[in-house]
Amino acid sequence: MKRKTKIVLFTIFMIWLVMFSTDYIRAQEDRAPLFAIHTGSYDDGGSERFTGLFYMVFHVQNLDLEQGNVDYGYHVTFWFTDLDRIKDKVVDSTEE
């Protein structure tokens, strides 16, 4: 590859890395992502899906008869992960 092409690819990768890192850190702090776009809402208590470039952020909420609306926070995953898989992982880990 030419030097110019390598520089362009490296720059694109670094921009993606900054976007992903920012959204990941915000999810760890239980805050909404900056760069991922809101792409869906679910009727399960208010869960939301945000889609970024090659990643997704889920804001998982669940309607519980005993506790009301339970907020499980924001979770970053790779593309092609559905909400049910995230909910199984998150809800099971908090019940232990």
N, C-alpha and C positions, 0 to 999 in steps of 0.2 A: 504494500500500500504506500501511497505517497504520504509524505509528512503532513500535508494539509488535510487529507482525509482522516488521518489518525487524530489530529487535533480536533476536528469537528466531531468525530465520534466520542472522543474523551469528554468534550464539552457537553454534549447531549447526555452522556452517562452521568456526569457530575450534577447537571440540572435535575435529572430524575432522582438521583440519590438525595439531593437536598429536599425535594418535594416529599419523597417517601419518608425520610427521616423526620421531617417536621410533622407530618401527619401521625407517624408512629409515636413520637414523643408526646404529642397532644393527646393521643388515645390513652397512653399510659397515665396521663394526668387527668383523665376523664373529661376531656374537652373535645368539641367538634373539630373535624379536620378542616384545614385551610385550602388544600389543593384538590381534594377529592370532591366530586360533584354529587349532590343528593339525587339518587336515581330511583328510590322506591321507599314506600311506607307499607307497613304490615298491620293488619287488624288483630294483633295478638296482645295488645296492651300499649302499642306505640313504637314498636321497633322500626328502625330506619336503616337504609342501605346507602352508602356513599361509594362511588366508583372513581378510582384514580387510575393512573397509567400502570397497568399490570398488577394492581392490588385493589382490595376492597376494604372498607371500614364499615362495621356493623355497630349500630347503637342498639343494644339488646335490652328490651323491656318486656315484662311478662305480667299478665293479669292473673293474680292469685286470689282465690276466694277468701282465704284467711288473712292475707297480708295486704290485699289491694294491689296497686300497681307497683311492681318491683323493678327497679332499675339496676341492670347488671353492667352498665358502663359501655365503653367503646372498645372494639376488638378489631385488630388489623389481620387480614388474611390474604392469601393469594387469590387470583381470579378463579372462577369456577367453584367457589365454595358457597354452599347455600346456607340460609339462616338456620335451618333445622340442625345441621351439623354443629354450628357454633352454639346454638342454644343447648343442645345435648351436653356439649363439653362444659359450658359455663354453668348451667344449672346443676349438673351433677357435681361439679367441683365445689359449689357453695353449700350443697346439702350435706357434705361429709363432715 
